[in-house]
């Protein structure tokens, strides 16, 4: 995962996530990344990019969003969705 400065596009940092990162969402304090190649979602602190955790979900997660309370993940490999409590 690469973080860029919104004002000028300069590189802020690069942070490890799972394989095949495909979808990203923000919950107000964390960045969530859907890792399609390994069926996980990675949670990073938005303030410094540090790893909070990596969580298993369904097969080939692609889409991810936050509804104010939960993180929703669309798993294209098995046509399911996962919902997680915001940590």
Residue pairs with C-beta under 8 A, 6 or more apart in sequence:
1 14
1 15
1 16
1 17
1 21
1 24
1 31
1 33
1 42
1 44
1 49
2 11
2 13
2 14
2 15
3 11
3 12
3 13
3 14
3 15
3 49
4 10
4 11
4 12
5 11
5 12
13 49
15 44
15 49
15 50
15 51
16 51
17 33
17 35
17 42
17 44
17 54
18 33
18 35
18 37
18 38
18 40
18 41
18 42
18 54
19 35
19 36
19 37
19 38
20 35
20 36
20 37
20 38
21 33
21 34
21 35
21 36
21 42
22 34
22 35
22 36
22 61
22 62
23 33
23 34
23 61
23 62
23 63
23 64
23 73
23 74
24 31
24 32
24 33
24 34
24 64
25 31
25 32
25 64
25 65
25 66
25 71
26 32
26 46
26 66
27 66
27 71
27 86
28 66
29 45
29 46
29 47
30 43
30 44
30 45
30 46
30 52
30 86
30 87
31 43
31 44
31 45
31 46
31 49
32 41
32 42
32 43
32 44
32 64
32 66
32 71
33 41
33 42
33 43
33 44
33 64
34 41
34 57
34 61
34 62
34 63
34 64
34 73
35 41
35 42
35 54
35 61
36 60
36 61
36 62
36 76
37 60
39 56
39 57
39 58
39 59
39 60
39 61
39 75
39 77
40 54
40 55
40 56
40 57
40 61
41 54
41 55
41 57
41 61
41 64
41 71
41 73
41 84
42 51
42 53
42 54
42 55
43 51
43 52
43 53
43 54
43 55
43 87
44 50
44 51
44 52
45 52
52 87
53 87
55 84
57 73
57 75
57 82
57 84
58 73
58 75
58 77
58 78
58 80
58 81
58 82
59 75
59 76
59 77
59 78
59 80
60 75
60 76
60 77
60 78
61 73
61 74
61 75
61 76
61 82
62 74
62 75
62 76
63 73
63 74
64 71
64 72
64 73
64 74
65 71
65 72
66 72
66 86
69 85
69 86
70 83
70 84
70 85
70 86
71 83
71 84
71 86
72 81
72 82
72 83
73 81
73 82
73 83
73 84
74 81
75 81
75 82
